[in-house]
C-alpha cells in the first residue's frame, strides 16, 4: 500500500493498538469465511462450519 496517510496512521498507533487492529482483522476474516461456508452448505451444523473454518485457516499458507 503506497498511501502515505495510511502509513502515518499506522506509525501513530501504539503496539497495543496495532495488535488489537490485527486481531479484529483476523476475527473478521474468520467470520466472513464462516458466512461463506454457511451459504455454500446450508445443511451444515455450526460445528461443521467452524471445523471447516479452522481447516481453511490452518492450511491457508499451503
Secondary structure in CASP SS format (residue, H / E / C, confidence):
PFRMAT SS
TARGET T0000
AUTHOR 0000-0000-0000
METHOD secondary structure of the structure
MODEL  1
X C 1.00
X C 1.00
X C 1.00
X H 1.00
X H 1.00
X H 1.00
X H 1.00
X H 1.00
X H 1.00
X H 1.00
X H 1.00
X H 1.00
X C 1.00
X C 1.00
X H 1.00
X H 1.00
X H 1.00
X H 1.00
X H 1.00
X H 1.00
X H 1.00
X H 1.00
X H 1.00
X H 1.00
X H 1.00
X H 1.00
X H 1.00
X H 1.00
X H 1.00
X H 1.00
X H 1.00
X H 1.00
X H 1.00
X H 1.00
X H 1.00
X H 1.00
X H 1.00
X H 1.00
X H 1.00
X H 1.00
X C 1.00
X C 1.00
X C 1.00
X C 1.00
X C 1.00
X H 1.00
X H 1.00
X H 1.00
X H 1.00
X H 1.00
X H 1.00
X H 1.00
X H 1.00
X H 1.00
X H 1.00
X H 1.00
X H 1.00
X H 1.00
X C 1.00
X C 1.00
X C 1.00
X C 1.00
END
